[in-house]
Amino acid sequence: MRGGGILGTLVLGILIIIMVGAVAAFLLGDTMPGAETWTSDMGPRVVSLLALGIVIGGAMIASPPALPAVVRSVFSWLLIGVVLVGGYAYRHELEGVGRRIVGTLMPGYAITDPVSGTITVMRDRSNHYRIQGAVNGAPVEFLFDTGASALTLRNEDASAAGIDTGRLSYTIPVSTANGRSQVAAIRVNDLSIDSLRLDNIRAFVARPGALETSLLGMSVMDRLKSWRVEGDRLILEP
């Protein structure tokens, strides 16, 4: 074997050993001293650079004189490494961008910011905020309504959430889009909107047919740290 081939093989072997050790250290970094710095910053860069070194060594073994091919390979893998490291470094921002795109295309889809924890809902074409949530684990579509003093469930949504609507007392007078009606007072054990979780919420259940959509009223808003409307966005801060 030529001297260049032996040297290339030796270099490749050393780089492979280092690469395996770097990957193992990266995967097990949370048990090592300085783990936080390694896993969040140094790890991806070191792994990418070592991968590039392996490609260079392999190209040297395959055809030492073929410098143009080696250069092309180096730049190709360098670009891939930059993209991978960049994607890792900005993974939270990219996730937020993706969720905002989904929220724009699907109004009513609650978007939780992974950094601040705020929840954003886009206004729909009818200029309302319709929010997908759940009561006691059962899916419910809510209409955001500051005119409603409390969370108000359609009779059908309450039944789906496991509430025995037939035994409720509908004695509290309220005004709805369909006119005057009566509702029953209850407490909701579990309300969820994306990452938001609330329990023991003051709520009403409407008579059958009295509501077209359950209302997300002030008994929920008052449990939040804050809420606001910015343009087409409803922003909830748990």
C-alpha positions in Angstrom: 0.0 0.0 0.0 1.3 3.5 -0.8 2.4 5.7 2.0 -0.3 8.2 1.2 -2.9 5.5 1.4 -1.6 4.2 4.8 -1.6 7.8 6.2 -5.1 8.4 4.9 -6.3 5.2 6.5 -4.7 6.1 9.8 -6.2 9.6 9.7 -9.7 8.1 8.9 -9.4 5.6 11.7 -8.5 8.2 14.3 -11.3 10.5 13.1 -13.8 7.7 13.4 -12.8 7.0 16.9 -13.0 10.7 17.9 -16.3 11.0 16.2 -17.8 8.0 18.1 -16.5 9.5 21.3 -17.9 12.9 20.5 -21.3 11.5 19.7 -21.4 9.4 22.9 -20.4 12.5 24.9 -23.0 14.6 23.2 -25.8 12.0 23.9 -24.7 11.5 27.5 -23.7 15.1 28.1 -26.3 15.7 30.8 -24.3 13.5 33.2 -20.9 15.2 32.5 -19.4 18.3 34.2 -20.4 21.4 32.2 -23.2 19.5 30.6 -25.4 22.5 30.0 -22.8 24.3 28.0 -21.7 21.2 26.0 -25.2 20.0 25.0 -26.6 23.4 24.1 -23.6 25.0 22.4 -20.4 23.1 21.8 -21.8 19.6 21.1 -23.4 20.2 17.7 -20.5 22.2 16.4 -17.9 19.6 17.4 -19.9 16.7 15.9 -20.4 18.6 12.6 -16.7 19.5 12.4 -15.6 15.9 13.1 -18.0 14.6 10.5 -16.5 17.0 8.0 -13.0 15.6 8.9 -14.2 12.0 8.2 -15.4 13.1 4.8 -12.0 14.7 4.0 -10.1 11.6 5.2 -12.3 9.3 3.1 -11.9 11.4 0.0 -8.1 11.3 0.5 -8.1 7.5 0.7 -10.4 7.1 -2.3 -8.4 9.4 -4.7 -5.5 11.5 -3.2 -4.8 13.5 -6.4 -8.5 14.3 -7.0 -8.3 17.7 -5.3 -11.4 19.3 -7.0 -13.6 16.4 -5.9 -12.2 16.7 -2.4 -12.9 20.4 -2.3 -16.5 19.9 -3.6 -17.1 17.3 -1.0 -15.7 19.5 1.8 -17.9 22.5 0.8 -21.0 20.3 0.4 -20.6 18.7 3.9 -19.7 22.1 5.3 -22.9 23.5 4.0 -24.9 20.6 5.5 -23.1 21.0 8.8 -23.9 24.7 8.9 -27.6 24.0 8.2 -27.8 21.3 10.9 -26.1 23.4 13.5 -28.2 26.5 12.6 -31.4 24.4 12.8 -30.3 23.1 16.2 -29.4 26.6 17.5 -32.6 28.2 16.3 -34.9 25.2 16.9 -37.3 27.0 19.3 -37.6 30.0 16.9 -38.3 27.7 13.9 -40.9 25.8 15.9 -42.6 29.1 16.7 -42.6 30.1 13.1 -44.1 26.8 12.1 -46.9 27.1 14.7 -47.6 30.7 13.6 -48.0 29.6 10.0 -50.4 26.8 11.1 -52.3 29.4 13.2 -52.7 31.7 10.3 -53.9 28.9 8.0 -56.2 27.4 10.7 -57.8 30.2 12.7 -58.9 28.9 16.1 -55.8 26.8 16.5 -54.1 27.9 19.7 -50.4 28.6 19.4 -48.2 28.4 22.5 -44.9 30.4 22.3 -42.3 27.9 23.6 -40.2 30.7 25.2 -42.8 33.1 26.8 -45.6 30.5 27.2 -48.2 33.0 25.8 -51.0 31.5 23.7 -52.1 33.2 20.5 -55.3 32.7 18.5 -55.9 34.3 15.1 -59.2 35.9 14.2 -61.3 34.1 11.7 -63.0 35.5 8.5 -66.1 36.4 10.5 -64.0 38.6 12.7 -64.4 36.3 15.7 -62.0 34.4 17.8 -63.0 30.8 17.8 -60.8 28.7 20.0 -60.3 24.9 20.0 -60.1 23.6 23.6 -61.4 20.8 25.8 -63.6 20.4 28.8 -62.9 17.3 31.0 -61.0 15.9 28.0 -63.8 16.4 25.5 -63.1 18.7 22.5 -65.0 21.9 22.5 -65.0 24.9 20.2 -65.3 28.2 22.1 -66.3 31.7 20.9 -64.3 34.3 22.8 -66.9 36.6 24.4 -66.0 39.4 26.9 -69.7 40.0 27.2 -70.2 36.6 28.9 -69.6 36.8 32.6 -68.6 33.1 32.8 -67.6 30.1 30.7 -70.9 29.0 29.1 -71.2 25.6 27.5 -73.7 24.4 25.0 -75.9 21.7 26.4 -74.4 19.2 23.9 -70.8 20.1 24.8 -71.6 19.8 28.5 -73.1 16.3 27.9 -70.0 15.3 25.9 -67.8 16.4 28.8 -69.6 14.0 31.2 -72.0 16.5 32.8 -75.4 15.2 33.5 -77.4 18.0 32.0 -80.7 16.4 32.7 -80.3 16.9 36.4 -79.3 20.6 36.3 -81.5 23.4 37.4 -81.8 26.1 34.6 -82.9 29.0 36.8 -80.4 31.8 36.1 -81.7 34.3 33.5 -79.3 35.4 30.8 -79.4 37.2 27.4 -78.1 35.3 24.4 -77.9 35.9 20.6 -81.2 34.0 20.4 -82.9 36.2 23.1 -83.6 35.6 26.8 -82.9 32.2 28.3 -82.0 30.4 31.5 -78.8 28.6 32.3 -77.6 26.3 35.1 -74.6 27.0 37.3 -71.8 24.4 37.5 -68.1 24.1 38.2 -65.8 22.8 35.4 -63.1 20.5 36.7 -60.8 20.7 33.8 -60.5 23.2 31.0 -57.6 23.1 28.5 -56.6 25.3 25.6 -53.3 24.0 24.1 -50.8 24.3 27.0 -53.2 26.2 29.3 -54.8 24.1 32.1 -57.4 25.5 34.5 -59.6 23.7 37.1 -62.6 24.5 39.3 -63.9 27.2 36.9 -67.2 28.9 37.5 -69.4 28.1 34.5 -72.9 27.9 33.0 -74.7 25.3 31.0 -77.2 26.5 28.5 -80.5 24.9 27.7 -80.6 22.6 24.6 -80.5 24.7 21.4 -80.0 28.0 23.2 -76.3 28.4 22.0 -74.7 27.7 18.7 -71.2 27.8 20.2 -69.9 27.5 23.7 -68.6 30.8 25.1 -65.2 31.5 26.6 -66.2 34.2 29.1 -64.7 36.3 31.9 -64.5 33.5 34.5 -61.7 32.1 32.4 -60.1 35.4 31.5 -60.0 36.4 35.1 -57.9 33.3 35.9 -55.2 34.4 33.5 -52.2 36.7 34.3 -53.3 38.9 31.4 -55.0 38.9 28.0 -55.0 41.3 25.1 -56.0 41.8 21.5 -53.3 42.9 19.0 -54.6 43.3 15.5 -55.9 40.0 14.4 -54.4 38.1 17.4 -55.9 37.3 20.7 -53.0 36.7 23.2 -53.5 34.9 26.4 -50.8 34.9 29.1 -51.4 32.1 31.7 
